[in-house]
Amino acid sequence: MTNLVAQLADSAKDFGVQAAYGDPIEVGGSTVIPVAIVWYGFGGGSIDEATGDSKVANLKGVGSGGGGGGYSIPIGAYISRAGRTRFEPNTIALLTVGVPFVATVGWALRRFIRAFR
C-alpha cells in the first residue's frame, strides 16, 4: 500500500499548471490556450498487525485502502491574435459555478441580517 500512495503522490505533483492550462491550439491564425479550474485529491490507508500496537492486535485481518478523484471546470481561454492576447470567459461554465455561489452568499447574508435584528 505504501508503494501505491507514493506513486499517487509522485503523479499528483505533475498536475499543477498543466491541468489548469491546456496546450496551445492554432485556429485560423489565432492561438487559443484553454483555462480550467482544477482540484483533485486522493487518500490511502493500511493496517499492519506486526506493529505490536494493542489497538491493532485486537483487530482481525489486514486492511488496505485507496481512493481518489478530481474535478475540472472549463472557465475560458486565452486568445492571441495579431499580437494581442485577451481572455474569453466560458459564460455557461461561469454561470453554472456562479449561480450556486451567489445563492449561498445571499442565504448566508439573509441569516446574518436576521441574527442582528
C-alpha positions as CSV (number, residue, x, y, z in Angstrom):
1,M,0.0,0.0,0.0
2,T,2.8,2.4,0.8
3,N,4.0,2.0,-2.8
4,L,0.6,2.9,-4.2
5,V,0.5,6.1,-2.1
6,A,4.0,7.0,-3.1
7,Q,3.0,6.5,-6.8
8,L,-0.1,8.7,-6.4
9,A,1.9,11.4,-4.7
10,D,4.5,11.4,-7.5
11,S,1.9,11.6,-10.2
12,A,0.0,14.4,-8.4
13,K,2.9,16.8,-8.5
14,D,2.8,16.8,-12.3
15,F,-0.8,18.1,-12.4
16,G,-0.5,21.7,-11.3
17,V,-0.4,24.2,-14.1
18,Q,-0.5,21.6,-16.8
19,A,-4.0,20.7,-15.6
20,A,-5.3,24.3,-15.4
21,Y,-3.9,25.4,-18.7
22,G,-4.2,23.3,-21.9
23,D,-1.8,23.0,-24.8
24,P,-1.9,26.0,-27.2
25,I,-4.0,25.3,-30.3
26,E,-3.7,27.2,-33.6
27,V,-7.1,28.1,-35.1
28,G,-7.4,30.3,-38.1
29,G,-4.4,32.5,-37.4
30,S,-5.1,32.7,-33.6
31,T,-3.6,30.8,-30.7
32,V,-6.0,29.5,-28.2
33,I,-5.0,28.3,-24.7
34,P,-7.8,26.7,-22.7
35,V,-8.1,27.5,-19.0
36,A,-9.9,25.5,-16.3
37,I,-10.3,25.4,-12.5
38,V,-9.0,22.0,-11.4
39,W,-8.9,20.3,-8.0
40,Y,-8.2,16.8,-7.0
41,G,-7.5,14.6,-4.0
42,F,-6.6,11.1,-3.1
43,G,-6.3,9.0,0.0
44,G,-4.9,5.8,1.2
45,G,-4.6,3.6,4.3
46,S,-3.4,0.4,5.6
47,I,-3.1,-1.6,8.8
48,D,-0.3,-3.9,9.9
49,E,-0.7,-6.4,12.7
50,A,3.1,-6.8,13.0
51,T,3.4,-3.4,14.7
52,G,2.7,-4.7,18.2
53,D,0.2,-1.9,18.8
54,S,-2.5,-3.1,21.3
55,K,-5.3,-1.4,19.2
56,V,-4.1,-3.2,16.1
57,A,-3.7,-6.5,17.9
58,N,-7.4,-6.5,18.7
59,L,-8.4,-6.2,15.1
60,K,-8.9,-9.3,12.9
61,G,-7.4,-9.4,9.4
62,V,-5.3,-7.0,7.5
63,G,-6.6,-3.8,6.0
64,S,-5.8,-1.6,3.0
65,G,-7.4,1.2,1.2
66,G,-7.2,3.7,-1.6
67,G,-9.3,6.3,-3.5
68,G,-9.0,9.4,-5.5
69,G,-10.9,11.8,-7.6
70,G,-10.7,15.1,-9.4
71,Y,-12.9,17.8,-10.9
72,S,-12.3,20.3,-13.7
73,I,-14.4,23.3,-14.8
74,P,-13.5,24.9,-18.1
75,I,-13.7,28.7,-17.4
76,G,-12.5,30.1,-20.7
77,A,-9.5,30.6,-22.9
78,Y,-6.7,33.0,-23.7
79,I,-6.8,34.0,-27.3
80,S,-3.8,35.6,-29.0
81,R,-4.5,37.3,-32.3
82,A,-2.4,39.9,-34.2
83,G,-0.1,40.5,-31.2
84,R,-2.9,41.0,-28.7
85,T,-3.9,38.5,-26.0
86,R,-7.3,38.6,-24.3
87,F,-9.3,36.2,-22.0
88,E,-12.6,35.0,-23.3
89,P,-14.7,33.5,-20.5
90,N,-16.9,30.4,-20.8
91,T,-20.1,32.1,-19.7
92,I,-22.1,28.8,-19.4
93,A,-19.4,27.3,-17.0
94,L,-19.2,30.6,-15.1
95,L,-22.9,30.8,-14.6
96,T,-23.0,27.1,-13.6
97,V,-20.5,27.8,-10.8
98,G,-21.6,31.4,-10.1
99,V,-25.3,30.9,-9.5
100,P,-25.0,28.4,-6.6
101,F,-22.2,30.7,-5.1
102,V,-24.4,33.8,-5.3
103,A,-27.4,31.9,-3.9
104,T,-25.3,30.6,-0.9
105,V,-23.9,34.1,-0.2
106,G,-27.5,35.6,-0.3
107,W,-28.8,32.9,2.0
108,A,-25.9,33.5,4.5
109,L,-26.3,37.3,4.3
110,R,-30.1,36.9,5.0
111,R,-29.4,34.8,8.1
112,F,-26.7,37.2,9.2
113,I,-29.0,40.2,9.0
114,R,-31.8,38.3,10.8
115,A,-29.5,37.4,13.6
116,F,-28.6,41.0,14.3
117,R,-32.2,42.5,14.3
